[in-house]
């Protein structure tokens, strides 16, 4: 196992875990409950940490978290839903009309 990074809070850490897990990257969120010990334990030791099961996933994990944190690039093109043909803005990953997930090849 390899520590990938600290999360600013548990909610963000869990979101990143969900993003990585959805992409097939095995990971864990550590220190999820240490916030209550803040003051007794130094703050930097209480932060939630993302750990990768396989360190070979590091580059992919960092790219996925960066994309989840920053969203699509400014001016990224819209995409068309394969299920119903609806046109959606780049930041959406699921069609609001029919629930079809965007094809990863669509960006």
C-alpha positions in Angstrom: 0.0 0.0 0.0 1.0 3.6 -0.7 -0.2 6.9 0.8 -1.3 9.0 -2.1 -2.3 12.2 -0.4 -4.1 14.0 2.4 -7.7 15.2 1.8 -8.8 18.6 3.2 -11.8 16.9 4.9 -13.6 13.6 5.1 -16.3 14.6 2.6 -13.7 15.5 -0.1 -11.7 12.4 0.8 -14.7 10.1 0.3 -15.6 11.8 -3.0 -12.0 11.1 -4.2 -12.3 7.5 -3.0 -15.6 7.2 -5.0 -14.0 8.6 -8.1 -11.0 6.2 -7.9 -13.2 3.2 -7.1 -15.5 4.0 -10.1 -12.4 3.9 -12.3 -11.3 0.5 -10.9 -8.5 1.9 -8.7 -8.4 0.0 -5.4 -8.0 2.5 -2.5 -8.8 3.2 1.1 -9.6 6.3 3.2 -7.6 6.4 6.5 -8.0 8.7 9.5 -11.6 9.2 8.7 -12.5 9.6 12.4 -9.5 11.3 13.8 -10.9 14.8 13.5 -12.4 14.4 17.0 -8.9 14.0 18.4 -7.7 17.3 17.0 -5.9 19.1 19.7 -4.8 15.9 21.4 -3.1 14.8 18.2 -1.3 17.3 15.9 -3.5 18.6 13.1 -1.4 17.1 10.3 -1.8 13.7 11.8 -5.7 14.0 11.9 -6.2 14.7 8.2 -8.0 12.0 6.1 -5.5 10.2 3.9 -6.0 8.4 0.6 -4.1 5.1 0.3 -3.7 3.1 -2.9 -3.7 -0.7 -2.7 -1.3 -0.9 -5.7 1.3 1.8 -6.1 1.3 1.2 -9.8 -2.0 3.1 -10.0 -0.4 6.3 -8.7 -0.3 8.3 -12.0 -3.8 7.3 -13.0 -5.1 8.2 -9.5 -3.5 11.6 -9.5 -5.0 12.3 -13.0 -8.5 11.3 -11.8 -8.3 13.3 -8.7 -7.1 16.4 -10.6 -9.9 16.0 -13.1 -12.5 15.6 -10.2 -11.1 18.6 -8.4 -10.7 21.0 -11.4 -13.6 19.8 -13.7 -13.4 20.1 -17.4 -11.1 22.6 -19.1 -12.7 26.0 -19.9 -14.3 25.8 -23.3 -14.5 22.0 -23.3 -17.1 20.8 -25.9 -20.5 19.6 -25.0 -21.4 16.0 -25.6 -24.4 14.2 -27.0 -26.1 11.4 -25.1 -26.0 8.0 -26.8 -29.3 7.1 -25.1 -31.6 9.9 -26.1 -29.6 12.4 -28.2 -29.7 15.2 -25.6 -26.8 17.7 -25.8 -25.1 18.3 -22.4 -22.4 20.6 -21.1 -19.0 19.1 -20.5 -19.2 19.1 -16.7 -22.0 16.6 -16.7 -21.1 12.9 -16.7 -24.7 11.5 -16.8 -27.6 12.6 -19.0 -30.2 14.5 -17.0 -33.0 13.4 -19.3 -32.5 9.6 -19.5 -29.7 8.8 -17.0 -27.2 7.3 -19.5 -23.6 7.8 -18.5 -21.3 9.6 -20.9 -19.0 7.4 -22.9 -15.5 7.9 -21.6 -14.3 8.3 -25.2 -16.5 11.5 -25.4 -14.0 13.3 -23.1 
